[in-house]
Amino acid sequence: MAARTNATPGRREIPVSEFKMRCLRLVDEVNEKGGEIVITKRGRPVARVTRVSDARNAPTLGRWKTVVRIEGDIVNSDWSEEFDATRRR
């Protein structure tokens, strides 16, 4: 199975079997040219290879936007009712 290039520039997907055969060359390629390689197993993404510097410089603003929802005042809230240590028995 051949590598599949996605709509995202510099990103491509390859099956884990191909990654095993070409591992060192692929890692060197990512280090030199940048981009990322998504490794798939049975067509599903399982790992990503990217430069360390690229991963560290990834934008953090908005990263949790679709994952976390904040309701109410999280700074000035009384959480004592939520913990067993503060309850009277």
C-alpha positions as CSV (number, residue, x, y, z in Angstrom):
1,M,0.0,0.0,0.0
2,A,1.4,3.4,-1.0
3,A,1.6,6.5,1.1
4,R,-1.4,8.8,0.9
5,T,-1.0,12.5,0.8
6,N,-3.8,14.5,2.5
7,A,-5.1,17.9,1.8
8,T,-2.9,19.3,4.5
9,P,0.5,20.4,2.9
10,G,3.5,18.5,4.3
11,R,1.3,15.8,5.8
12,R,0.9,12.3,4.5
13,E,-0.3,8.9,5.8
14,I,1.4,5.6,5.5
15,P,0.5,2.2,6.8
16,V,2.5,0.8,9.7
17,S,4.0,-2.0,7.6
18,E,5.5,0.6,5.2
19,F,6.8,2.7,8.2
20,K,8.5,-0.4,9.6
21,M,10.4,-1.0,6.3
22,R,11.4,2.6,5.8
23,C,11.6,4.0,9.3
24,L,15.1,5.5,9.4
25,R,14.7,7.1,6.0
26,L,11.3,8.6,6.9
27,V,12.5,10.0,10.2
28,D,15.5,11.6,8.4
29,E,13.1,13.0,5.7
30,V,10.9,14.6,8.4
31,N,13.9,16.0,10.2
32,E,15.3,17.6,7.0
33,K,12.1,18.8,5.2
34,G,9.6,19.2,8.0
35,G,6.0,18.2,7.7
36,E,4.5,15.2,9.4
37,I,3.8,11.5,8.7
38,V,0.7,9.9,10.1
39,I,1.1,6.2,10.6
40,T,-2.0,4.1,10.1
41,K,-3.1,0.6,11.2
42,R,-5.9,-0.9,9.2
43,G,-6.6,2.6,7.8
44,R,-6.9,4.3,11.2
45,P,-4.3,6.9,12.4
46,V,-2.3,5.5,15.4
47,A,0.8,7.7,15.5
48,R,2.4,10.8,14.1
49,V,6.0,11.6,13.2
50,T,7.0,15.3,13.3
51,R,10.1,17.4,14.1
52,V,10.5,18.0,17.8
53,S,10.9,21.7,17.2
54,D,7.6,21.7,15.1
55,A,5.7,20.0,17.9
56,R,7.0,22.4,20.5
57,N,6.1,25.5,18.4
58,A,2.5,24.3,17.7
59,P,0.0,26.9,18.6
60,T,-1.6,26.4,22.1
61,L,-4.2,29.2,21.9
62,G,-7.5,27.5,21.2
63,R,-6.2,23.9,21.4
64,W,-8.9,22.9,23.9
65,K,-11.7,24.9,22.3
66,T,-13.7,21.9,21.0
67,V,-12.8,19.6,23.9
68,V,-13.5,21.6,27.1
69,R,-16.5,23.7,27.9
70,I,-16.4,26.1,30.9
71,E,-19.6,26.8,32.7
72,G,-19.9,29.4,35.5
73,D,-17.2,31.0,37.5
74,I,-14.3,28.6,37.8
75,V,-12.1,31.0,39.8
76,N,-14.4,32.0,42.7
77,S,-16.4,28.9,43.2
78,D,-17.0,27.0,46.4
79,W,-16.1,23.4,45.7
80,S,-16.3,22.1,49.3
81,E,-19.5,20.2,48.6
82,E,-17.7,18.2,45.9
83,F,-15.1,16.6,48.1
84,D,-15.5,13.9,50.8
85,A,-12.8,15.4,53.0
86,T,-14.9,18.5,53.7
87,R,-18.2,16.7,54.4
88,R,-19.5,16.2,57.9
89,R,-20.5,12.6,58.7
